[in-house]
Amino acid sequence: MNAGLRLAGLINPQQQQVEIDRLRQTPATRHLPTELSGEEVLPEFSLNLDPY
């Protein structure tokens, strides 16, 4: 986030979770997500995640 990113996602297959970082917000953790979106930063972006 220090590099100017507004949205970032860290996929951790070992823990079966994704950490979502948003500018000026506390990171959120999602367990076993099936899809990630670009939210308002990239509204047309969607990443489908197969079960790991």
C-alpha positions as CSV (number, residue, x, y, z in Angstrom):
1,M,0.0,0.0,0.0
2,N,3.0,2.3,0.5
3,A,3.6,2.1,-3.3
4,G,0.3,3.8,-4.0
5,L,-1.9,0.7,-4.5
6,R,-5.6,1.1,-3.7
7,L,-6.5,-2.6,-3.6
8,A,-4.4,-5.7,-3.2
9,G,-5.1,-9.4,-2.6
10,L,-2.7,-12.0,-1.2
11,I,-3.8,-15.6,-2.0
12,N,-2.6,-18.1,0.6
13,P,-3.5,-21.7,-0.6
14,Q,-2.0,-23.4,2.4
15,Q,-4.4,-21.6,4.8
16,Q,-7.2,-21.6,2.2
17,Q,-7.7,-17.8,2.6
18,V,-7.2,-14.5,0.8
19,E,-6.1,-11.3,2.6
20,I,-7.6,-8.2,1.0
21,D,-5.9,-4.9,1.6
22,R,-7.6,-1.6,0.8
23,L,-6.2,1.9,1.0
24,R,-6.8,3.4,4.4
25,Q,-8.6,0.4,5.8
26,T,-7.8,-2.6,8.0
27,P,-6.9,-5.7,6.0
28,A,-9.8,-8.2,5.7
29,T,-9.4,-12.0,5.5
30,R,-11.7,-14.2,3.5
31,H,-11.7,-18.0,4.1
32,L,-12.3,-20.3,1.1
33,P,-13.4,-17.5,-1.4
34,T,-14.6,-18.6,-4.8
35,E,-14.3,-15.2,-6.5
36,L,-12.4,-12.0,-6.0
37,S,-13.6,-8.7,-7.5
38,G,-11.9,-5.5,-8.3
39,E,-14.5,-3.7,-6.2
40,E,-14.8,0.1,-7.1
41,V,-11.1,0.2,-8.1
42,L,-11.5,-2.1,-11.1
43,P,-15.3,-2.6,-11.4
44,E,-15.1,-5.0,-14.4
45,F,-12.4,-7.3,-12.9
46,S,-13.3,-10.6,-11.5
47,L,-11.1,-13.6,-10.6
48,N,-12.6,-17.0,-10.1
49,L,-10.8,-19.2,-7.7
50,D,-11.1,-23.0,-7.9
51,P,-11.2,-24.8,-4.6
52,Y,-7.6,-25.5,-3.5
